[in-house]
Each structure stands twice: as C-alpha cells, then as structure tokens.
C-alpha cells in the first residue's frame, strides 16, 4: 500500500508544471466543453481589460461559443505574471492570453526570457497609437526643442514610463533618432500615474495611447507628436513625429495567444470567433468610442506585423535600464561561501574527516554516512543550492523540484532513512502540490 502511494506521488511530481488534479487530460471530443479562460495581465478597468470585455460580451450576445468566455485579470510585473501563467498552461484551448506589444518589450527589456515564439499566435485585434505629451506649461513646443535639449544635456530630461513596457520603448525609439540624445527614464506606472507625474512637475515628458491622451488632455496635457504615418482624425492639430523629421512609428494591437502546442483546429475555432467579433457593427461602434481602430490580422499578415514590431523593438534593446542585483545568484554564492567556512572550521576542530572504511562498515539502519552535524549541514546546503538553482534557471518545475528537495532533506535528517522513505514521500507530495496551489491559485505568484 505504501509503495503504491509513493508511486502515485512520484507520478504527480513528474506532471508538467502547469497541470493540476482538475486539469488532467480529457478524452477527445467537441471543444469547448467548459468555460474558456482569457488571461488579461493587467488590472480590471484598464484599456486592455475594457477591450477584452467588449469581446466577451460580443461572444456571449452572438452565441459564438457554446461555453462562456471568462476574463481572468492577473496583473503584476509588467504583464509577465499573466503571460507566464498562460505559457505554462495546458495547451488545450481552454487558457488564452490577450496581451499587446508588451509581450515583445518584456522580452527585450530582460524582464522575461521568452516572447511570441513561446506561444501560438491567434490574431491581432484593434489598433492604438502612442502620443508624446508634456504638461501645458512645458518649455518644449515641439519635438525639435525636446530632442535638442536631450542631446545638449543627456540624462536630464525625465521621461515618465512603465519600464519594460511600450511607453518606455516609444521613448527609446524617439531617443534613437538624435545622436547623443538620452532621456532619464523614470519608473512611474500606468497612464493615470504618468499623467499625474507630468502635471505635478515630477517628469518632463511621457507617452500615452490616443484614448489616454484624450482622457487626460483637459487636465493639463499638451501633445507634441503622434506616432502614426498620418494625422489622427481625433487629433487633427497634432503633427506626426515623421512630419517633424523624426521617424517614429509606434502603436499597439491587442494580440491573442494560446499556449504552444494548442491543437490547430482549436486555434482556428478561436480565430473564427474573433474575426466575427470584429465584424460586428456594435463592436466597431464601441471601439470607435475608445479611439481604437477595428483592425484584424491573422496568418501571414499577423506574422509580418509581429516581425516588423520585433525588429523595431530589438533595435533599441541594447541599452540596459534596470540594473537590479541577481538575488538568487547572490544567495547561492553566499550560501556556498558559508558552507566552505563551516567545512574549514570543522576540519580545524576535528583534524580529520570520517575514514572511508568506517563509512563502508555502517549498517543501513544506522542512518546515512557521516552523521556528524557538520556533514549534515553541508549536505543540506548542497541540496538547497541545487533546489534554488533549478528554480532560478527554470530547469524543472516548482512541484518536481520541491518534491525531490523535501524527500532528500527529510532522509538526510532522519536517523533511519529506510523507514522514513514513505513518510518523506507523503510529506513531499503534500507540500509540492499544496504550495503550488497556494502560490498560483490563491496568492497569484509567479512560479517556474
């Protein structure tokens, strides 16, 4: 009985990291047979959330799916918590991601190691553009004034941004047009926070979507340029960046993604659903009120658009902005140094290590070889270093690494390892599965 239980727990620990007991393989059949989740990696009420809920209502009102489309808001870490959750989800068509150009900017800013290549692209919907704006009382009348100052006094003009997001990369593209120019990018956050930073005098310039600019304009904003090929009909007096001699085109599409390996027939079904949504007159009217263009891209058009965006963003990705310490690596180094110090001290005190012949003569019931506290500390340190390293570099999933780590440490600390194998397996199974559920489902934390 104990062996069967342990075998079951081992099998659970080897399941892919994104799986759970209620998400085991289903038999083939018609899709969907349960609600389809759409992860929006931003908080409720923002532009992305509003767009997703417009699609959700259209799907429901037009009966485009036999099951509900459910919006799941997973904000945090520049949209990377939500995108990673979908990347690691089961590729069955029941978990989708809606994320704009931030899927590229997060990769090229170094926030994550993956980009569009980690997903199945479905479609690109809507269309928005960036507006460079300053406070009404700003001394900069146009882009020429701004860029001259940025070149004469590099790193003195504060550019309010959400670091690693499209607002920052818009500034990078503008910065690149003038030799010697350099903004001082300041982490502020979303559009509302960037607006307050400008009117409050804490920053000199920022980038907003057209909808954001129209929303905040009467509060004290003044547009310097819009990053489109032609002037926007809602902003006929705002010149484009190109008109002023700065080749900057920047905007967003609401891209829809599925986990890599999602069956093509299900991707096609979702794509057809989104195409019909964008053909709806009521949806087009709602998007017009949001100043979002009713764009729809799929297939080769979508691939070409993504390639062009990626090339543009990659061209300004060489510069590093956030020089944060690698905390896990520092922990590994400090722990390793501490282990060496403990070992040196132990060798000084005892004068010698345990003889190999003595290790070979020990009975299995007497416990693991080298039962001295110093040796146990060293072995536990090695196990901890391996555990942290596996998680840090995403070698294995959290549940598998935690299961093995708990079993190893429990057996090291047990005076009778053979008799402790089953209890250690039970404890490891409960901790690995339970903690994974707690962190991902309740606390909404990002786990490998």
C-alpha positions in Angstrom: 0.0 0.0 0.0 2.8 2.4 1.0 4.7 1.7 -2.2 1.6 2.3 -4.3 1.0 5.7 -2.6 4.6 6.7 -3.1 4.5 5.7 -6.7 1.4 7.8 -7.2 3.0 10.8 -5.6 6.1 10.4 -7.7 3.9 10.4 -10.8 2.2 13.6 -9.7 5.5 15.3 -9.2 6.5 14.4 -12.7 3.4 16.1 -14.3 4.1 19.2 -16.3 4.3 22.3 -14.1 1.1 23.9 -15.3 -1.1 20.9 -14.6 -3.4 20.3 -11.6 -5.6 17.5 -10.5 -8.6 19.1 -12.0 -6.8 19.6 -15.3 -5.9 16.1 -16.3 -6.1 15.0 -19.9 -9.7 14.9 -21.2 -10.9 12.5 -23.8 -11.2 13.7 -27.4 -14.4 15.3 -28.3 -16.1 18.5 -29.2 -14.5 21.7 -28.0 -15.2 23.6 -25.8 -16.9 21.6 -23.1 -16.2 24.0 -20.3 -15.6 27.8 -20.0 -12.6 29.2 -21.9 -10.3 31.5 -19.7 -8.8 34.6 -21.2 -5.9 35.9 -19.1 -5.6 39.7 -19.2 -2.3 40.5 -17.4 -3.5 43.9 -16.2 -5.9 45.1 -13.5 -9.6 45.5 -14.1 -10.8 48.7 -15.6 -7.8 49.5 -17.8 -7.7 49.7 -21.6 -6.8 46.0 -22.1 -9.4 44.8 -19.7 -12.1 47.0 -21.3 -11.2 45.7 -24.7 -11.3 42.1 -23.6 -14.8 42.6 -22.0 -16.1 44.1 -25.2 -15.0 40.9 -27.0 -16.5 38.8 -24.1 -19.9 40.5 -24.4 -19.9 40.1 -28.2 -19.1 36.4 -27.9 -22.0 35.9 -25.4 -24.5 38.1 -27.3 -23.8 36.5 -30.7 -23.6 33.0 -29.3 -20.2 32.4 -30.8 -19.2 29.8 -28.3 -21.3 27.1 -26.6 -19.4 27.9 -23.3 -18.7 31.2 -21.6 -15.6 33.2 -22.2 -14.2 34.2 -18.8 -11.8 37.1 -18.2 -9.1 36.5 -15.6 -7.2 39.5 -14.5 -3.6 38.6 -13.5 -1.7 41.9 -13.0 1.9 42.4 -12.0 5.5 42.5 -13.1 4.8 44.3 -16.3 2.3 41.7 -17.5 4.8 38.9 -17.1 3.0 37.0 -14.3 -0.1 36.6 -16.5 1.9 35.8 -19.7 4.0 33.1 -17.9 0.8 31.5 -16.5 -0.5 31.1 -20.0 2.8 30.0 -21.4 3.0 27.2 -18.8 -0.7 26.3 -19.1 -2.0 23.1 -20.7 -2.2 23.6 -24.5 -5.9 22.5 -24.8 -7.5 25.8 -25.9 -9.1 26.5 -22.5 -6.5 29.1 -21.4 -5.7 32.1 -23.7 -3.7 35.3 -23.3 -4.6 38.8 -24.5 -1.5 40.9 -24.5 -0.4 43.8 -26.7 3.2 44.8 -27.7 4.3 44.3 -24.0 4.9 40.6 -25.0 7.8 42.0 -27.0 9.0 44.8 -24.8 9.1 42.5 -21.7 11.4 40.1 -23.6 13.8 42.8 -25.0 14.0 44.7 -21.7 15.1 41.4 -20.0 12.1 41.0 -17.7 11.5 37.5 -19.2 13.4 35.2 -21.4 10.6 34.5 -23.8 8.4 36.3 -26.4 5.9 35.5 -29.1 7.9 32.3 -30.0 6.7 30.7 -26.8 3.0 30.9 -27.9 0.7 30.1 -30.7 -0.4 33.4 -32.3 -4.1 33.6 -32.9 -4.9 37.1 -34.1 -4.2 40.8 -33.6 -7.3 43.0 -32.9 -7.9 46.7 -32.5 -5.3 49.4 -33.1 -3.9 52.2 -31.0 -1.1 54.6 -31.3 1.3 56.5 -29.0 1.2 60.2 -28.3 4.2 62.1 -26.9 2.8 64.7 -24.4 4.1 67.2 -21.9 2.4 69.4 -19.3 0.7 72.6 -20.6 3.4 74.8 -19.1 6.3 72.8 -20.5 9.1 74.8 -22.3 9.1 72.3 -25.2 6.9 73.5 -28.0 7.7 70.6 -30.4 10.0 67.5 -30.8 12.8 69.7 -32.1 13.0 71.6 -28.8 12.8 68.4 -26.8 15.4 66.5 -28.7 17.8 69.4 -28.8 17.7 69.6 -25.0 18.0 65.8 -24.7 21.2 66.0 -26.8 22.7 69.1 -25.1 22.0 67.8 -21.6 21.8 63.9 -21.7 20.0 62.1 -18.9 18.5 65.3 -17.5 15.0 65.1 -19.1 12.8 62.8 -17.1 10.7 60.5 -19.3 7.9 59.0 -17.2 7.3 55.4 -18.2 6.4 51.9 -17.2 9.8 50.4 -17.6 9.9 47.5 -20.0 6.5 48.4 -21.4 5.6 50.1 -24.7 5.5 53.6 -23.1 9.3 53.2 -22.5 10.1 51.7 -25.9 8.3 54.6 -27.6 10.7 56.9 -25.8 13.7 54.7 -26.8 12.7 54.9 -30.5 12.5 58.7 -30.2 15.8 58.9 -28.4 17.5 56.9 -31.1 16.6 59.5 -33.8 19.0 62.1 -32.4 22.7 61.3 -31.9 23.8 61.9 -28.3 20.2 62.3 -27.0 19.4 60.4 -23.8 16.3 60.6 -21.6 16.3 59.7 -18.0 13.6 57.0 -17.8 11.7 57.1 -14.6 9.5 54.2 -13.4 6.0 55.7 -12.8 3.5 53.1 -13.9 0.2 53.2 -15.8 -1.2 56.1 -17.8 -3.0 57.8 -15.0 0.2 57.8 -12.9 2.2 59.1 -15.7 -0.3 61.9 -16.3 -0.1 63.0 -12.6 3.7 62.9 -12.8 3.7 65.4 -15.7 1.1 67.9 -14.3 2.8 67.6 -10.9 6.2 68.5 -12.3 7.9 65.2 -11.4 8.6 64.3 -15.1 9.1 66.3 -18.3 7.5 64.0 -21.0 5.7 60.7 -21.4 3.9 58.6 -24.0 0.2 57.8 -23.9 -2.3 56.0 -26.1 -4.7 58.1 -28.0 -7.5 57.2 -25.7 -5.4 58.0 -22.6 -4.4 61.4 -24.1 -7.9 62.4 -24.9 -9.0 61.4 -21.4 -6.3 63.4 -19.7 -5.9 66.3 -22.2 -8.2 68.8 -20.4 -6.3 68.1 -17.1 -3.2 69.9 -18.4 -1.6 67.9 -21.1 -0.3 69.1 -24.4 0.7 66.7 -27.3 4.0 67.2 -29.1 3.5 64.4 -31.7 1.6 61.3 -32.5 3.5 58.2 -33.7 1.4 57.4 -36.8 2.0 57.7 -40.6 -0.8 60.2 -40.9 -2.5 62.6 -38.5 -5.2 61.1 -36.4 -8.8 62.2 -37.2 -9.5 62.9 -33.5 -6.3 64.9 -33.2 -6.0 66.9 -36.4 -3.9 69.6 -34.9 -1.2 67.2 -33.6 1.6 66.7 -36.1 3.1 63.2 -36.5 6.7 62.6 -35.5 7.6 62.0 -39.1 6.2 65.4 -40.1 8.7 66.9 -37.6 11.6 64.9 -39.0 11.7 62.0 -36.5 10.9 58.6 -37.9 9.0 57.1 -35.0 6.0 54.8 -35.6 4.7 53.1 -32.5 1.4 51.6 -31.5 -0.4 48.6 -30.1 -2.6 45.7 -31.2 -4.4 43.5 -28.8 -2.8 40.2 -29.7 -4.4 36.9 -28.7 -2.2 34.0 -27.9 -2.6 30.3 -27.0 0.0 28.1 -25.2 2.5 26.5 -27.6 1.2 23.2 -28.9 -2.5 24.1 -28.8 -4.3 21.9 -31.4 -4.6 23.8 -34.7 -8.4 23.1 -35.0 -9.0 24.9 -31.7 -6.8 27.8 -32.6 -8.8 28.1 -35.9 -12.1 28.0 -33.9 -10.9 30.8 -31.7 -9.7 32.8 -34.7 -13.0 32.5 -36.4 -14.7 33.6 -33.2 -12.5 36.7 -33.0 -13.0 37.5 -36.7 -16.8 37.5 -36.3 -16.5 39.7 -33.2 -14.5 42.3 -35.2 -17.0 42.2 -38.0 -19.8 43.2 -35.6 -21.2 46.7 -36.0 -21.8 47.1 -32.3 -18.2 46.2 -31.5 -16.9 48.7 -34.1 -19.1 51.4 -32.5 -17.7 50.6 -29.1 -14.1 50.7 -30.3 -14.7 54.0 -32.1 -15.7 55.5 -28.8 -12.4 54.1 -27.3 -10.4 55.6 -30.2 -9.4 52.1 -31.2 -9.2 51.1 -34.8 -11.2 48.0 -35.8 -8.0 46.2 -37.2 -7.9 42.5 -37.6 -4.8 40.5 -38.5 -4.2 36.8 -38.8 -1.9 34.3 -40.7 0.8 35.9 -42.8 -0.3 39.4 -42.1 -0.1 38.9 -38.4 3.3 37.2 -38.7 4.6 40.1 -40.8 3.3 42.7 -38.3 4.9 40.9 -35.4 8.2 40.6 -37.2 8.2 44.3 -38.0 7.4 45.2 -34.4 10.0 42.8 -33.0 12.7 44.3 -35.3 11.8 47.8 -34.3 11.9 47.0 -30.6 15.1 44.9 -30.9 16.9 47.8 -32.5 16.7 49.8 -29.2 17.0 46.9 -26.8 20.8 47.0 -26.3 20.6 49.6 -23.6 20.1 48.3 -20.1 17.8 50.4 -17.8 17.2 48.4 -14.7 20.4 47.2 -13.1 18.9 45.1 -10.3 21.1 42.6 -8.4 20.6 38.9 -9.2 19.3 38.0 -5.8 19.0 34.2 -6.3 22.6 34.1 -7.6 23.8 36.2 -4.6 22.0 33.8 -2.2 23.7 30.8 -3.9 27.2 32.4 -3.7 26.7 33.5 0.0 25.4 30.1 1.0 28.3 28.4 -0.8 30.9 30.6 0.9 29.2 29.9 4.3 29.4 26.2 3.6 33.1 26.4 2.9 33.7 28.3 6.1 31.8 25.7 8.1 33.8 23.0 6.4 37.1 24.7 7.1 36.2 25.3 10.8 35.1 21.6 11.2 38.4 20.4 9.7 40.3 22.5 12.1 38.3 21.3 15.1 38.3 17.6 14.3 41.6 17.4 12.5 40.4 14.8 10.1 37.3 13.6 8.1 35.5 10.4 8.7 37.5 7.5 7.3 36.1 5.8 4.1 36.4 2.4 5.7 34.2 3.5 8.5 31.6 4.7 6.1 31.5 1.4 4.3 31.0 -0.6 7.5 27.9 1.3 8.7 24.6 -0.6 8.8 21.8 0.8 6.6 19.7 1.1 9.8 22.3 3.4 11.4 21.4 6.2 9.1 23.2 7.9 6.2 27.0 8.0 6.2 28.7 10.8 8.0 26.1 11.6 10.6 28.1 14.4 12.1 26.2 17.7 12.4 28.7 19.5 10.2 28.3 16.9 7.4 24.5 17.1 7.6 24.7 20.9 7.4 26.9 20.7 4.3 24.7 18.1 2.6 21.5 20.2 3.3 23.3 23.2 1.9 24.2 21.4 -1.3 20.6 20.2 -1.6 19.3 23.8 -1.1 21.8 25.2 -3.6 20.6 22.7 -6.2 17.0 23.4 -5.4 17.3 27.2 -5.7 19.4 26.8 -8.9 16.9 24.5 -10.6 14.1 27.0 -9.9 16.1 30.1 -10.7 17.2 28.8 -14.2 13.9 27.2 -14.9 15.4 23.7 -15.3 12.4 21.9 -13.8 9.0 22.9 -12.5 8.3 24.0 -8.9 6.4 20.9 -7.9 9.0 18.4 -9.2 11.9 20.3 -7.6 10.1 20.8 -4.3 9.1 17.1 -4.1 12.7 15.9 -4.6 14.1 18.6 -2.3 11.8 17.7 0.6 12.4 14.0 0.2 16.2 14.5 0.2 16.3 16.8 3.2 13.9 14.6 5.2 16.0 11.5 4.5 19.2 13.4 5.4 17.8 14.4 8.8 16.2 11.1 9.6 18.1 8.7 11.8 16.6 5.7 9.9 16.2 6.7 6.2 14.7 3.5 5.0 11.8 3.6 7.4 11.3 7.3 6.7 11.0 6.9 2.9 7.2 6.6 2.8 6.5 9.4 5.3 9.0 11.6 3.4 7.2 10.9 0.1 3.8 11.7 1.7 5.1 15.0 3.1 6.9 15.9 -0.1 3.7 15.2 -2.2 1.5 17.3 0.1 4.0 20.2 0.2 4.8 20.3 -3.5 1.2 20.1 -4.7 -0.2 22.2 -1.8 2.3 25.0 -2.0 2.0 25.1 -5.8 -1.8 25.5 -5.5 -1.4 28.1 -2.7 1.1 30.3 -4.6 -0.5 30.1 -8.1 -4.2 30.0 -7.3 -4.6 31.9 -4.1 -1.6 34.3 -3.9 -1.3 34.6 -7.7 2.5 34.3 -7.6 4.8 33.5 -10.5 6.3 30.1 -10.2 8.5 28.1 -12.7 
